[in-house]
Amino acid sequence: MTWELMRALDGVPALVLVLGRRTDVLAWNGLGHGLLAGHLDPIAPQSPGRRPNMSRMLFLDPH
């Protein structure tokens, strides 16, 4: 259900991220992905082993 919501909000000019309790990205829309993680695979949040961590992206990612 979360992915359907993200796709529905894809054209909305807002950043949409769904974070887990440890700031892992569980879902994002196209604008959120492009703004914060355009260098990462857009479907990475769908795989628990590849989920980006927001804290690591903001503080440790060289991009």
C-alpha positions as a printed Julia matrix, in Angstrom:
63×3 Matrix{Float64}:
  0.0    0.0    0.0
  2.86   2.41   0.75
  4.25   2.05  -2.79
  0.88   2.84  -4.34
  0.72   6.0   -2.22
  4.23   7.02  -3.29
  3.36   6.53  -6.96
  0.14   8.52  -6.54
  2.09  11.43  -5.04
  4.82  11.35  -7.7
  3.63  14.5   -9.5
  3.05  16.46  -6.3
  5.7   19.13  -5.68
  6.62  17.81  -2.25
  9.31  15.6   -0.82
  7.79  12.35   0.42
  9.84   9.86   2.42
  8.66   7.07   4.67
 11.26   6.28   7.32
 11.54   3.35   9.7
 12.4    3.7   13.37
 16.15   3.65  12.58
 15.78   6.2    9.74
 15.93   3.55   7.03
 14.1    4.72   3.93
 11.09   2.45   3.5
  9.64   4.33   0.52
 10.1    7.56  -1.44
  8.5    9.24  -4.39
 10.39  10.34  -7.5
 10.98  13.86  -6.23
 12.31  12.64  -2.88
 14.62  10.18  -4.59
 15.88  12.79  -7.05
 16.53  15.41  -4.41
 18.24  13.29  -1.77
 19.47  10.12  -3.42
 19.54  10.42  -7.19
 22.77   8.43  -7.23
 21.08   5.41  -5.6
 18.85   2.78  -7.17
 15.26   4.09  -7.01
 13.91   0.69  -5.97
 16.47   0.16  -3.16
 13.9    0.78  -0.35
 11.89  -2.23  -1.55
 14.69  -4.61  -0.53
 15.38  -4.75   3.23
 19.05  -5.56   2.69
 19.6   -2.57   0.38
 17.52   0.11   2.11
 19.31   3.46   2.33
 19.68   4.99   5.77
 18.72   8.66   5.9
 21.18   9.56   8.66
 24.07   7.97   6.78
 23.05   9.66   3.52
 22.88  13.1    5.11
 26.08  12.91   7.15
 28.39  10.36   5.53
 27.51  10.11   1.82
 30.01  12.09  -0.32
 27.28  12.88  -2.86
